[in-house]
Amino acid sequence: MQLGLVGLGKMGFNMRERLRAGGHEVIGYDPRPEVSDVAGLAELAGALETPRVVWVMVPSGTVTHETIVALADVLGAGDLVIDGGNSRYTEDGPHAKLLGDKGINFIDAGVSGGVWGLREGYGLMVGGSDADVARAMPIFDTLRPEGDQADGFVHAGPVGAGHYAKMVHNGIEYGLMHAYAEGYELLAAEELITDPQAVIQAWTNGTVVRSWLQQLLAKALKEDPGFAEISGYTEDSGEGRWTVEEAISHRVPMPVIAASLFARFASRQEDSPTMKAVSALRNQFGGHAVHRISESG
């Protein structure tokens, strides 16, 4: 197929390479001229044969919305826009309507695979009509991992379902990463364990906790033993928060994912007000010693 790809960052650039290697003609646009094939969205639209397919791979939120609004002005009836970013699923309906008012179709696609997707393939979760998904299947089949389609691709439902599935996927990712991280810290704290990295490395085959994330932890520890070169400050890109909010809305208990999200918040506090309050309370009711900040500190 021929398609346009908007956004050539870490994910988009590699996706363009994988699609081209799979025989597709990809015309990419990015504000950085050194990686872009065209100078702007209007030129991108003009370079594509109708009916056109344009994949949007830009940061979620304002940038995605502005891109879709701009595409609505340069595309036409019968064209198809795929939002492959980490948009919140509640934005998909309004975007589908905005484009649909001009006869432009819409698919939301959750994409997993990170920087490894170029080689390993991308896990895909899409939402949209049967006809639109079938039209874009050659693209999805090239991007997904090799093997059975069902093991790397799902048409999760109508518009919004793809990003909802990806939101839950990322919430689970939060919990998994934190469990592995806690296990590593306990191994590192015990003097009987002489090589925590070797233990985690040994878990990569034959164990019930083996996974790609666990393999990446072993790799990261090998590259930076004890994580001496990085801080524990950890951002969250939004999907974990949205997952917890959905859990509250649906009254689904989600203690593990919620705790992993709050742990990320705690990682950004140099000195926790909560723990200061706990220390003060222990001193008040039991006379327990507190560690005071020196005047010079």
C-alpha positions in Angstrom: 0.0 0.0 0.0 0.8 3.7 -0.2 0.4 5.7 3.0 1.4 8.9 4.7 3.0 8.8 8.1 2.9 11.9 10.3 5.5 11.9 13.1 8.9 10.4 12.7 10.1 10.2 16.3 11.4 7.1 18.1 8.4 5.0 17.1 7.3 6.7 13.8 10.8 6.6 12.3 11.2 2.9 12.9 7.6 2.2 11.7 8.4 3.9 8.4 11.5 1.7 8.0 9.6 -1.6 8.8 6.7 -0.7 6.4 9.2 0.2 3.6 11.0 -3.1 4.2 7.6 -4.8 3.9 7.1 -3.3 0.4 4.9 -0.3 1.2 5.4 3.2 -0.2 5.6 5.5 2.9 5.7 9.2 2.6 6.6 10.7 6.0 6.2 14.1 7.4 7.9 15.5 10.5 8.6 19.1 11.5 12.3 18.2 11.5 13.4 18.5 7.8 16.3 16.2 8.2 14.0 13.2 8.6 10.9 14.4 6.7 10.0 13.4 3.1 7.8 16.5 2.5 7.6 20.0 3.8 4.1 20.0 5.3 0.8 18.2 5.6 -0.6 19.9 2.4 2.4 18.5 0.4 1.9 15.1 2.1 -1.7 15.0 1.0 -0.8 16.1 -2.5 1.8 13.4 -2.8 -0.6 10.6 -2.0 -3.0 8.9 -4.5 -6.6 9.0 -3.5 -8.2 7.5 -1.6 -5.5 8.2 0.9 -4.4 6.6 4.1 -2.5 8.7 6.7 -1.2 7.3 10.0 -0.7 9.9 12.8 2.1 9.0 15.2 2.6 12.1 17.4 2.4 12.8 21.1 -1.1 12.4 22.6 -3.2 15.4 23.6 -2.9 18.8 21.9 -0.5 17.8 19.2 -2.6 14.9 18.1 -5.8 17.1 18.0 -4.1 19.9 16.1 -2.7 17.4 13.6 -6.1 15.8 13.0 -7.8 19.2 12.6 -5.1 20.1 10.0 -5.6 16.8 8.2 -9.3 17.4 8.0 -8.5 20.5 5.9 -6.2 18.8 3.4 -7.8 15.4 3.0 -11.1 14.5 1.4 -14.0 12.1 1.3 -13.0 8.5 1.2 -9.6 9.0 2.9 -8.7 7.3 6.1 -6.8 8.6 9.2 -5.3 6.2 11.7 -4.3 7.7 15.1 -1.5 5.4 16.4 -0.5 7.5 19.3 -1.4 7.1 23.0 -4.5 9.2 22.8 -7.1 8.9 25.5 -10.0 6.8 24.1 -12.5 9.6 25.0 -10.9 11.7 22.3 -11.5 9.2 19.5 -15.2 9.8 19.2 -14.8 13.6 18.7 -12.0 13.0 16.2 -14.0 10.5 14.3 -16.9 12.9 14.0 -14.6 15.9 13.1 -13.2 13.8 10.2 -16.5 12.0 9.4 -18.3 15.4 8.8 -16.0 15.6 5.8 -16.4 12.0 4.7 -13.0 11.0 6.1 -12.8 7.7 8.0 -11.0 7.0 11.3 -9.3 4.2 13.1 -7.7 4.4 16.5 -4.7 2.1 17.0 -2.9 1.3 20.2 0.7 0.4 19.4 3.1 -1.5 21.7 6.7 -2.4 21.0 8.8 0.7 21.7 12.2 1.0 20.0 12.3 -2.8 19.5 9.3 -2.8 17.2 11.4 -2.3 14.1 13.0 -5.7 14.5 10.4 -7.6 16.6 7.2 -6.1 15.3 4.5 -4.1 17.0 1.6 -5.3 19.1 -1.5 -3.7 17.7 -5.0 -3.0 19.2 -7.3 -1.2 16.8 -10.8 0.3 16.9 -13.0 1.1 14.0 -15.4 -0.3 11.4 -14.9 -3.7 9.9 -14.5 -2.1 6.4 -11.9 0.5 7.6 -9.9 -2.1 9.4 -10.0 -4.5 6.5 -8.8 -1.7 4.2 -5.8 -1.1 6.5 -4.9 -4.7 7.1 -1.9 -4.8 4.8 -0.3 -2.1 7.0 -1.2 -3.9 10.2 0.1 -7.2 8.9 3.4 -5.7 8.1 3.8 -3.9 11.4 2.7 -6.7 13.7 5.0 -9.5 14.8 5.5 -12.6 12.6 3.3 -15.6 13.3 -0.4 -16.0 13.9 -2.3 -12.7 13.4 -4.2 -13.2 16.7 -1.0 -13.3 18.6 0.0 -9.7 17.8 -3.1 -8.0 16.4 -6.7 -7.4 17.6 -9.6 -5.6 16.2 -10.9 -4.7 19.7 -14.2 -3.1 18.7 -15.6 0.2 17.3 -13.8 3.5 17.4 -12.3 4.0 20.8 -11.7 0.4 21.6 -8.1 0.3 20.3 -7.0 3.1 22.6 -9.0 1.7 25.5 -7.2 -1.6 25.1 -3.8 0.1 24.9 -4.7 2.1 28.1 -5.3 -1.1 30.0 -2.2 -2.6 28.5 -0.1 0.3 29.8 -1.7 0.1 33.2 -0.7 -3.5 33.5 2.8 -2.5 32.3 3.0 -0.2 35.3 2.2 -3.0 37.7 4.6 -5.5 36.1 7.5 -3.1 36.1 7.0 -2.2 39.7 6.8 -5.8 40.8 10.1 -6.6 39.0 11.7 -3.5 40.5 10.7 -4.4 44.1 12.0 -7.9 43.6 15.3 -6.5 42.4 15.6 -4.2 45.4 15.1 -7.1 47.8 17.7 -9.3 46.1 20.2 -6.4 46.2 19.5 -5.8 50.0 20.3 -9.4 50.9 24.0 -10.1 51.5 23.5 -13.8 50.7 22.8 -12.8 47.1 26.2 -12.1 45.6 25.0 -11.1 42.1 21.4 -9.9 41.8 21.8 -9.4 38.0 22.7 -13.0 37.6 19.6 -14.1 39.5 17.4 -12.0 37.3 19.2 -13.2 34.2 18.6 -16.8 35.3 14.9 -16.1 35.4 14.7 -15.3 31.7 14.3 -19.0 30.8 12.1 -21.7 32.4 10.6 -19.6 35.2 7.0 -18.6 35.6 8.0 -14.9 36.0 9.9 -14.7 32.7 8.8 -12.0 30.3 10.2 -9.4 27.9 10.1 -6.7 30.6 12.1 -9.1 32.9 14.6 -9.7 30.2 15.0 -5.9 29.8 15.6 -5.6 33.5 18.4 -8.1 33.3 19.9 -6.3 30.3 19.7 -2.9 32.1 21.4 -4.2 35.2 24.2 -5.7 33.0 24.7 -2.3 31.3 24.6 -0.3 34.6 25.1 -2.5 37.7 23.2 -1.1 40.7 21.8 1.6 38.4 24.5 3.9 39.5 24.1 6.2 36.5 20.4 7.0 36.8 18.0 8.5 39.4 14.7 7.0 40.6 12.7 9.9 39.3 10.0 8.3 37.1 7.4 10.1 34.9 4.1 8.8 33.9 2.7 9.5 30.4 -1.0 9.4 31.4 -2.2 5.9 30.6 -1.7 4.6 34.2 -3.8 7.5 35.6 -6.5 6.9 33.0 -6.6 3.2 33.8 -7.1 3.9 37.5 -9.8 6.5 36.7 -11.6 3.9 34.6 -11.3 1.4 37.4 -13.0 3.8 39.8 -15.7 4.5 37.2 -16.4 0.8 36.7 -15.9 -0.1 40.4 -13.2 -2.5 39.5 -10.6 -3.1 42.3 -7.2 -2.4 41.0 -4.8 -2.2 44.0 -1.6 -3.3 42.2 -1.8 -0.8 39.3 -2.9 2.0 41.5 0.0 1.4 43.9 2.5 1.4 41.0 1.1 4.7 39.8 1.4 6.3 43.3 4.9 4.9 43.6 5.9 6.9 40.5 4.5 10.0 42.2 6.5 9.3 45.3 9.7 8.9 43.2 9.5 12.6 42.3 9.6 13.8 46.0 13.0 14.7 47.3 11.5 14.9 50.8 8.0 13.5 51.3 5.5 15.6 53.2 3.6 12.4 54.0 6.6 10.8 55.7 7.4 14.1 57.6 3.9 13.9 59.0 4.4 10.3 60.0 7.6 11.1 61.7 6.1 14.0 63.6 3.1 11.9 64.7 5.4 9.1 66.0 7.2 11.8 68.0 4.0 13.3 69.4 2.3 10.1 70.6 5.3 8.0 71.5 8.3 10.3 71.9 10.1 8.5 69.1 13.2 10.3 67.9 13.0 12.3 64.7 15.8 13.2 62.3 16.0 17.0 62.1 17.2 19.0 59.2 20.3 21.0 60.3 20.2 24.7 60.0 22.9 24.6 57.4 21.0 22.0 55.4 
